[in-house]
Amino acid sequence: MKNVFTTLLLFSCLISAPSITAADERVKIIPDVVYGHKFGMALTFDVFQPEKPNGAGVLFMVSGGWYSRWTDPQNMLSWFKPLLDEGFTVFCVRHGSSPKFKIPEVVEDVRRSVRFIRLHAKDYGVDPSRLGVWGGSAGGHLSLVLGTTSDKGKPEAKDKVLQESDRVAAVAAYYPPTDLREFVDEKSPYYQRFPALQFDKELADDFSPLLQVTPDDPPTLLIHGDQDKLVPISHSENIMQQFKEKKVPVELLVIENAAHGFRGDDQTRASQAVVKWFQKHLAKQAD
């Protein structure tokens, strides 16, 4: 159990010890922006603004096993550097964490983060129509949930944040779980290992991106190792087929001989693909 949990959190561990360069020092960091509250606690994200912004924003889902941990923003710079170098503003989003909060509550948090950023887009120098989302493992799952189940907001809501849409314009997901129906079964080994899965199994369809694909979903990049034993590559293959059937732009990058979590050249290849994807789909539209 411990080994599996550690593996799922590998995505988060990869960002824990980066090196800082002189170029990184030119990035403006706005730490701990509060985008909501729950149970007396603040929901926060950090903003990373590049020296030469291109007007597009990318939300990074801080989530491994649907646990969301705080990390000193300075220690995230090398992880986001490929995007920052190309002018993307990055929002490092934390959600209400497992084990206290389950997936339905986590999803509401990340929806709110998109709405909040859209409402305050001008403050961060980004175009609200050019927001992408990216994450790995549980973060990849949340990215796909945002991509496949967005809404237009509630104009009648008293909270101005809730009046905003949570739609994103592009998605990138590393080794994402896309079908939770088996995971939320009490007999499943995942159910006990990951407390966020312990919610009403009748709601599993609602939080399974595989079952929510529609023709208006944003372009989606999937990246998966073919030796992933924790979240088998079939999760990405199956949702890719659904995207294709609905004629949604989609690509699947298979990292050969890679398991759950990328290192070295595999990580570099995946990161380059993410940057290229967002450059293609978040580029400024011609007037």
C-alpha positions as CSV (number, residue, x, y, z in Angstrom):
1,M,0.0,0.0,0.0
2,K,2.8,2.4,0.9
3,N,4.6,1.7,-2.3
4,V,1.6,2.3,-4.4
5,F,0.8,5.6,-2.7
6,T,4.4,6.7,-3.1
7,T,4.2,5.9,-6.8
8,L,1.1,8.0,-7.3
9,L,2.7,10.9,-5.6
10,L,5.8,10.7,-7.8
11,F,4.4,13.4,-10.0
12,S,4.5,15.8,-7.1
13,C,7.9,14.6,-5.9
14,L,9.5,15.5,-9.3
15,I,8.9,19.2,-8.6
16,S,10.3,19.2,-5.1
17,A,14.0,19.9,-5.7
18,P,14.6,22.1,-8.8
19,S,17.5,24.3,-9.5
20,I,17.0,28.1,-9.8
21,T,18.7,30.0,-12.6
22,A,19.2,33.7,-13.2
23,A,16.4,33.7,-15.8
24,D,14.0,32.3,-13.2
25,E,14.6,35.3,-11.0
26,R,12.8,37.5,-13.7
27,V,9.6,35.6,-13.1
28,K,7.1,37.4,-10.9
29,I,5.5,35.2,-8.3
30,I,2.2,36.1,-6.6
31,P,1.9,33.5,-3.8
32,D,-1.1,32.2,-2.0
33,V,-3.9,33.9,-3.9
34,V,-7.2,33.0,-2.1
35,Y,-9.8,31.9,-4.5
36,G,-12.3,30.5,-2.0
37,H,-12.9,29.2,1.5
38,K,-14.2,26.0,3.0
39,F,-14.4,24.7,6.6
40,G,-12.6,27.9,7.7
41,M,-9.7,27.2,5.4
42,A,-8.5,29.1,2.4
43,L,-8.2,27.6,-1.1
44,T,-5.2,29.1,-2.8
45,F,-3.1,29.2,-5.9
46,D,0.3,30.7,-6.8
47,V,0.7,32.8,-10.0
48,F,3.9,32.7,-12.1
49,Q,4.1,35.6,-14.5
50,P,6.8,35.4,-17.2
51,E,9.0,38.4,-18.2
52,K,7.3,38.5,-21.6
53,P,3.7,37.2,-21.2
54,N,1.9,35.9,-24.3
55,G,-1.5,36.5,-22.8
56,A,-2.4,32.8,-22.3
57,G,-2.7,31.1,-18.9
58,V,-2.2,27.5,-17.9
59,L,-3.6,26.1,-14.6
60,F,-1.5,23.3,-13.1
61,M,-3.5,20.9,-10.9
62,V,-1.4,20.2,-7.7
63,S,-2.8,16.7,-7.0
64,G,-1.4,13.3,-6.5
65,G,-3.8,10.7,-5.2
66,W,-6.2,13.7,-4.9
67,Y,-3.9,14.9,-2.1
68,S,-2.9,18.6,-2.6
69,R,0.2,19.8,-0.8
70,W,1.7,23.2,-0.5
71,T,5.2,23.7,-1.9
72,D,7.3,26.9,-1.7
73,P,6.6,28.6,-5.1
74,Q,10.4,29.1,-5.6
75,N,10.7,25.3,-5.8
76,M,8.2,25.1,-8.6
77,L,10.1,27.4,-11.0
78,S,12.1,24.8,-12.9
79,W,9.0,22.6,-13.3
80,F,7.1,25.5,-15.0
81,K,10.2,27.0,-16.8
82,P,9.4,25.5,-20.2
83,L,6.0,27.2,-20.2
84,L,7.3,30.4,-18.7
85,D,10.0,30.6,-21.3
86,E,7.3,30.7,-24.0
87,G,5.4,33.4,-22.2
88,F,2.6,31.4,-20.5
89,T,1.4,32.6,-17.2
90,V,1.1,29.6,-14.9
91,F,-1.4,29.2,-12.0
92,C,-0.4,26.5,-9.5
93,V,-3.8,25.4,-8.1
94,R,-4.3,23.6,-4.8
95,H,-7.6,22.0,-3.9
96,G,-9.2,20.8,-0.7
97,S,-7.1,17.7,0.0
98,S,-7.7,14.0,0.6
99,P,-8.3,12.4,3.0
100,K,-10.8,15.0,4.3
101,F,-12.3,15.8,1.0
102,K,-13.6,13.4,-1.6
103,I,-13.5,13.8,-5.4
104,P,-16.9,15.6,-5.8
105,E,-15.7,18.3,-3.4
106,V,-12.3,18.4,-5.0
107,V,-13.8,18.9,-8.4
108,E,-15.9,21.8,-7.1
109,D,-12.7,23.5,-5.9
110,V,-10.9,23.3,-9.2
111,R,-14.0,24.5,-11.0
112,R,-14.0,27.5,-8.8
113,S,-10.3,28.1,-9.5
114,V,-11.1,28.4,-13.2
115,R,-14.0,30.7,-12.6
116,F,-12.0,32.9,-10.2
117,I,-9.1,33.2,-12.7
118,R,-11.5,34.1,-15.5
119,L,-13.2,36.8,-13.4
120,H,-9.8,38.3,-12.5
121,A,-8.1,37.6,-15.8
122,K,-7.2,41.2,-16.5
123,D,-5.4,41.4,-13.1
124,Y,-3.1,38.6,-14.2
125,G,-2.6,39.8,-17.8
126,V,-4.3,36.8,-19.4
127,D,-7.1,36.4,-21.9
128,P,-10.1,34.6,-20.3
129,S,-10.7,32.7,-23.5
130,R,-7.1,31.4,-23.6
131,L,-6.9,29.3,-20.4
132,G,-5.5,25.7,-20.5
133,V,-5.3,23.1,-17.7
134,W,-2.6,20.5,-17.1
135,G,-1.9,17.8,-14.5
136,G,-0.6,14.3,-13.8
137,S,-2.3,11.3,-12.4
138,A,-5.1,12.6,-10.1
139,G,-4.2,16.1,-11.5
140,G,-4.6,14.7,-15.0
141,H,-8.0,13.3,-14.0
142,L,-9.1,16.7,-12.7
143,S,-7.8,18.4,-15.9
144,L,-10.0,16.0,-18.0
145,V,-13.0,16.5,-15.7
146,L,-12.7,20.3,-16.4
147,G,-12.3,19.6,-20.1
148,T,-15.3,17.3,-20.4
149,T,-17.8,18.7,-17.9
150,S,-17.6,22.5,-18.0
151,D,-20.6,24.8,-17.7
152,K,-21.4,28.4,-18.4
153,G,-21.7,29.5,-14.8
154,K,-24.8,30.7,-13.0
155,P,-25.7,34.3,-13.9
156,E,-28.2,34.4,-11.0
157,A,-25.6,33.5,-8.4
158,K,-24.9,36.0,-5.7
159,D,-21.2,35.1,-5.7
160,K,-19.6,36.7,-8.8
161,V,-17.1,33.9,-9.1
162,L,-19.9,31.4,-9.6
163,Q,-21.4,33.5,-12.4
164,E,-18.3,32.7,-14.5
165,S,-17.8,29.8,-16.8
166,D,-15.3,27.1,-15.9
167,R,-14.6,26.2,-19.5
168,V,-10.9,25.8,-20.6
169,A,-9.6,26.0,-24.1
170,A,-7.0,23.2,-24.0
171,V,-6.1,20.2,-21.8
172,A,-2.9,18.2,-21.2
173,A,-3.0,15.1,-18.9
174,Y,-0.2,12.8,-17.8
175,Y,-1.3,9.1,-17.1
176,P,-4.8,10.1,-16.0
177,P,-7.5,7.8,-14.5
178,T,-10.4,8.3,-16.8
179,D,-12.9,5.7,-15.6
180,L,-13.6,5.7,-11.8
181,R,-16.4,3.1,-11.8
182,E,-14.2,0.3,-10.7
183,F,-12.1,2.4,-8.4
184,V,-15.1,3.5,-6.2
185,D,-16.2,-0.1,-5.6
186,E,-15.5,-1.1,-1.9
187,K,-13.8,-4.3,-3.2
188,S,-11.3,-2.4,-5.3
189,P,-7.8,-2.0,-3.9
190,Y,-7.9,1.6,-5.0
191,Y,-10.9,2.3,-2.7
192,Q,-8.9,1.8,0.5
193,R,-5.7,3.2,-0.7
194,F,-7.1,6.5,-1.9
195,P,-9.7,8.0,0.5
196,A,-10.9,10.6,-2.1
197,L,-12.5,7.7,-3.9
198,Q,-14.8,6.9,-1.0
199,F,-17.8,8.6,-2.2
200,D,-21.3,7.5,-3.4
201,K,-20.5,5.1,-6.3
202,E,-23.7,6.2,-8.0
203,L,-21.9,9.4,-8.8
204,A,-18.9,7.6,-10.4
205,D,-20.2,8.3,-13.9
206,D,-20.3,12.0,-13.3
207,F,-16.6,12.0,-12.4
208,S,-15.4,9.6,-15.1
209,P,-14.2,11.7,-18.0
210,L,-14.4,8.7,-20.3
211,L,-18.2,8.9,-20.0
212,Q,-18.5,12.6,-20.4
213,V,-16.9,13.3,-23.7
214,T,-18.9,15.6,-26.0
215,P,-18.2,17.2,-29.4
216,D,-17.6,20.7,-27.8
217,D,-14.8,19.5,-25.6
218,P,-11.4,21.3,-25.9
219,P,-8.4,19.9,-27.7
220,T,-6.8,17.3,-25.4
221,L,-3.3,15.9,-25.1
222,L,-2.8,12.6,-23.3
223,I,0.7,11.4,-22.3
224,H,1.1,7.9,-20.8
225,G,3.8,5.3,-20.2
226,D,3.1,1.9,-21.7
227,Q,4.4,0.1,-18.6
228,D,2.1,2.0,-16.2
229,K,0.8,-0.6,-13.7
230,L,-1.0,1.9,-11.4
231,V,-3.1,3.6,-14.1
232,P,-2.9,1.4,-17.1
233,I,-2.5,3.0,-20.5
234,S,-5.9,1.7,-21.5
235,H,-7.4,4.7,-19.5
236,S,-5.8,7.1,-22.0
237,E,-6.4,4.8,-25.0
238,N,-10.1,4.4,-24.2
239,I,-10.8,8.1,-23.8
240,M,-8.8,8.9,-26.9
241,Q,-11.2,6.7,-28.8
242,Q,-14.1,8.6,-27.4
243,F,-12.6,12.0,-28.4
244,K,-12.0,10.7,-31.9
245,E,-15.6,9.5,-32.2
246,K,-16.8,12.9,-31.1
247,K,-14.3,14.6,-33.5
248,V,-12.5,16.4,-30.6
249,P,-8.9,17.2,-31.5
250,V,-6.8,14.7,-29.5
251,E,-3.3,13.2,-29.4
252,L,-1.8,10.4,-27.3
253,L,1.9,10.4,-26.7
254,V,3.1,7.0,-25.6
255,I,6.3,7.0,-23.6
256,E,7.8,3.6,-24.2
257,N,9.0,1.6,-21.2
258,A,7.8,4.3,-18.8
259,A,5.8,3.5,-15.7
260,H,3.7,5.9,-13.5
261,G,5.8,9.0,-13.3
262,F,8.4,10.3,-15.8
263,R,12.1,11.0,-15.2
264,G,15.0,12.2,-17.3
265,D,14.5,12.1,-21.0
266,D,11.0,10.9,-20.6
267,Q,10.0,13.9,-18.5
268,T,11.8,16.3,-21.0
269,R,9.9,14.7,-23.9
270,A,6.6,15.0,-22.1
271,S,7.2,18.6,-21.0
272,Q,8.1,19.6,-24.5
273,A,4.9,18.1,-25.8
274,V,2.8,20.0,-23.3
275,V,4.4,23.3,-24.3
276,K,3.9,22.6,-28.0
277,W,0.3,21.6,-27.4
278,F,-0.5,24.8,-25.6
279,Q,1.3,26.9,-28.1
280,K,-0.8,25.4,-30.8
281,H,-4.2,25.7,-29.1
282,L,-3.8,28.8,-26.9
283,A,-2.1,30.9,-29.5
284,K,-3.6,34.4,-29.9
285,Q,-6.4,34.4,-32.4
286,A,-6.0,36.6,-35.4
287,D,-8.1,39.8,-35.3
